[in-house]
Amino acid sequence: MQENLLHKKSRGIYVICGIVSILMYSACNNPNTASTNTTNAPVSKTEQKTTLIKLLIGSGTNLFRSVDLGVDFKTVLSAEKKIPDENDTDDISYTMPIDTIQPDSINEPFDSVNYYKITYYFDREKLNEIDEDIYLESDSAAANLLERFTDYFTSKYGDYASQNDSRVWRVNHRGKKEWISLSDQSEEYDNGKLLLVLYSEEY
C-alpha cells in the first residue's frame, strides 16, 4: 500500500516537472510572447511631434504650407484641413492653435495664448498675399521664434534686407518676383506677436 502511494507521488512529480519543462521551452522559443507588447505599443506623442517652423509655414515644398502664390481660391480651400473662419470672394482666413504634438487637432476648440491666424488674399481670383499673425505667450518667445524664422529663410533664400522694422527676403519663383516680410510686433501687444507676410504684385 505504501509502495503504491510512493509510486504515485513520484509519478506525479515527474508529470509536474514535464509540464514545467514544456512551458519553459515554449516561452523561450515563441518570439511573439515577449515582443508583443513592444511591437504593438502605441506611438508616443513625442515621436509624432513636428517642428514649430514646419507647423507654421509647411515643409518647404511650397512657398507657404501647401500652396504657392498665384493659385486659385479652390486650391487654398483644399490645401487647409480646417474649416475657414471667414470665406469671402477676396480672402479666406483661419485661426489655429500652436500645437506641435498633435498638429492635426486644428478643428478642435482651443483656449490658448499661443495661436496663429492665416489670411489668404486674392486679386482677380489669384492668391497674391498671405498674412500670418503669430501670437505667443511672451515677447522673449517671439524674439526666439523671430531668430528661428530668420535662420530658416536666410538658409533658403539668402540674406535679408531691413525695411521699416521688417526683415525682407526676395524670392524668384517661376519667373515671378515674390517677397517674404517678417516683423516682431510684440511692443504693440501685451504678449509676443510676429507678422509674416508673403506677397507678389505679379499675380
Secondary structure, 3 states (H helix, E strand, C coil): CHHHHHHHHHHHHHHHHHHHHHHHHHHHHCHHHHHHHHHCCCCCHHHHCCCHHHHHHCCCCCCECCECCCCCHHHHHHHCCCCCCEECCCEEEEEEECCCCCCCCCCCCCCCCCEEEEEEEEECCEEEEEEEEEEECCHHHHHHHHHHHHHHHHHHHCCCEEECCEEEEEEEECCEEEEEEEEECHHHCCCEEEEEEEECCCC
